[in-house]
Amino acid sequence: MSQIDHAPTAAELAALLCSRVCHDIAGPTSAMGAALSVLADEGAADMRDDAIDLLRTGAVSIRNKLEYARVCFGAAGSRGGEMTIQEIRAVAEPMFADARAELVFKTEAGALDKSAGRVLLNLIWMAIESLPRGGTVTVEASASSDGGARLRIVASGPRIRLEPAFAAALGGERPEDGYDGRSIQAYYAGLIAREAGGRAAASASEERAEFTALTGPVQTIAAAE
């Protein structure tokens, strides 16, 4: 993936986010292509059932990834200006059903402002990816009456992996090696939070990573400090 060493322009942000999405669907797409090759090979009849299973699995994976991405990076998946926790779970649980980490929702919020919901989905994705050896990702979210939100995602497990570039990008700081198709997601999540009047941050130790964000009116942010 290409890298840029300055704050991304709108065009660069769009290009890098597209790169991120394409990278994630490349794997299951390639697997489906291999399965189709098997089905086209008359000498591989004994592998037909496995190929069909691979096609089915790949199709489900691509559907889940694209549905998550269109809500995570776009404005789809909600009515009006809010996302309910049920809507967020409906795209998150299929997306990470095969992940090594267990996703647990522990939240009292019935609905979040759309901006907060998109930040939450991005942070969940980052938290899942910080647990390459498995563990638990616990999601907490609370909403205020004036549209603000407090988000907290805790990833617990062995050998947490949170690259310094991601933590920097989430806070709006340029990573040492510039932005690429992976760190751009952290930048984007932080950008949404900042444009919604808040902020986002991440920190990690060997067995725990914490992702937090505040969104909403200035008075909501001040009261949370």
CORRA-V422608 format. One record per residue. N is the residue number from 1. SS is DSSP state (A for helix, B for strand, O for the rest). OMEGA is omega in whole degrees, 0 to 359 (999 if undefined). BURIAL is 1 if it has 9 or more other ideal C-beta (glycine too) atoms within 8 Angstrom, else 0. Layout:
N:SS:OMEGA:BURIAL
N:SS:OMEGA:BURIAL
This chain:
1:O:180:0
2:O:180:0
3:O:174:0
4:B:188:1
5:O:177:0
6:O:177:0
7:O:186:0
8:O:172:1
9:O:179:0
10:A:180:0
11:A:180:0
12:A:177:1
13:A:179:1
14:A:182:0
15:A:182:0
16:A:176:1
17:A:175:1
18:A:177:0
19:A:179:1
20:A:181:1
21:A:181:1
22:A:179:0
23:A:184:1
24:A:180:1
25:A:181:1
26:A:182:0
27:A:180:0
28:A:177:1
29:A:178:1
30:A:179:0
31:A:178:1
32:A:177:1
33:A:178:0
34:A:179:1
35:A:178:1
36:A:177:1
37:A:178:0
38:A:181:1
39:A:180:1
40:A:182:0
41:O:182:0
42:A:180:0
43:A:182:0
44:A:182:1
45:A:182:0
46:A:180:0
47:A:185:0
48:A:182:1
49:A:178:0
50:A:180:0
51:A:179:1
52:A:177:1
53:A:180:0
54:A:177:1
55:A:180:1
56:A:180:0
57:A:180:1
58:A:180:1
59:A:179:1
60:A:180:1
61:A:180:1
62:A:179:1
63:A:181:0
64:A:180:1
65:A:181:1
66:A:178:1
67:A:179:1
68:A:183:1
69:A:183:1
70:A:175:1
71:A:183:1
72:A:184:1
73:O:184:1
74:O:184:0
75:O:184:0
76:O:169:0
77:O:180:0
78:O:177:1
79:O:179:0
80:O:183:0
81:O:183:0
82:B:168:1
83:B:175:1
84:B:176:1
85:A:178:1
86:A:178:0
87:A:179:1
88:A:178:1
89:A:183:1
90:A:177:0
91:A:184:1
92:A:186:1
93:A:175:1
94:A:181:1
95:A:186:1
96:O:181:1
97:O:182:0
98:O:180:0
99:O:178:0
100:O:181:0
101:B:177:1
102:B:181:0
103:B:183:1
104:B:177:0
105:B:179:0
106:O:188:0
107:O:178:1
108:O:184:0
109:O:176:1
110:O:180:0
111:B:178:0
112:B:169:1
113:B:184:1
114:A:179:1
115:A:179:1
116:A:178:1
117:A:179:1
118:A:175:1
119:A:181:1
120:A:180:1
121:A:178:1
122:A:180:1
123:A:176:1
124:A:179:1
125:A:180:1
126:A:180:1
127:A:178:1
128:A:182:1
129:A:178:0
130:O:182:1
131:O:182:1
132:O:179:0
133:O:179:0
134:O:182:1
135:B:182:1
136:B:174:1
137:B:182:1
138:B:185:1
139:B:176:1
140:B:179:1
141:B:175:1
142:B:181:1
143:B:177:1
144:O:184:1
145:O:181:0
146:O:176:0
147:O:178:1
148:O:180:1
149:B:174:1
150:B:183:1
151:B:178:1
152:B:178:1
153:B:181:1
154:B:176:1
155:B:181:1
156:B:180:1
157:O:182:1
158:O:173:0
159:O:176:0
160:O:178:1
161:O:176:0
162:O:184:1
163:O:178:0
164:A:180:0
165:A:181:1
166:A:180:1
167:A:178:1
168:A:182:1
169:A:180:1
170:A:178:1
171:O:178:1
172:O:179:0
173:O:180:0
174:O:176:1
175:O:183:1
176:O:181:0
177:O:180:0
178:O:180:1
179:B:174:1
180:O:185:1
181:O:177:1
182:O:180:1
183:A:180:1
184:A:178:1
185:A:177:1
186:A:178:1
187:A:182:1
188:A:179:1
189:A:178:1
190:A:179:1
191:A:179:1
192:A:180:1
193:A:181:1
194:A:179:1
195:A:177:0
196:O:176:1
197:O:184:1
198:O:183:1
199:B:177:1
200:B:181:1
201:B:177:1
202:B:176:1
203:B:184:0
204:B:169:1
205:O:185:0
206:O:184:0
207:O:181:1
208:B:173:1
209:B:181:1
210:B:179:1
211:B:182:1
212:B:176:1
213:B:172:1
214:B:174:1
215:B:175:1
216:O:180:1
217:O:182:1
218:A:182:0
219:A:177:0
220:A:180:1
221:A:181:1
222:A:181:0
223:A:182:0
224:A:184:0
225:O:999:0
